[in-house]
Amino acid sequence: MKVAQWGESLAVKLPNEVVQQLGLKSGDDVDVKVSLAPVLDSEVQRRREEALAGIRAMRRPFPKGWKFDREEANKRGP
């Protein structure tokens, strides 16, 4: 891969084979780890999607008759 100037940054153009193997698409975030070995190890960051899936999996209905009480929620002390 060749490093090229992109504005004030440097960029690496990924070969299509790498893009397909990693399932990358435009806008994906990736972690790139520096290694002394001549190997590029990257991992697609799917934290947002994983977090949202976890939150959705924990969804539970409120108990019947439950009502949010701001005063009770903000009450301090005994």
Secondary structure, DSSP 8 states (H G I E B T S, - for coil): --EEEETTEEEE---HHHHHHHT--TT-EEEEE--SSS--EEEEE-HHHHHHHHHHHH-----TT----HHHHT----
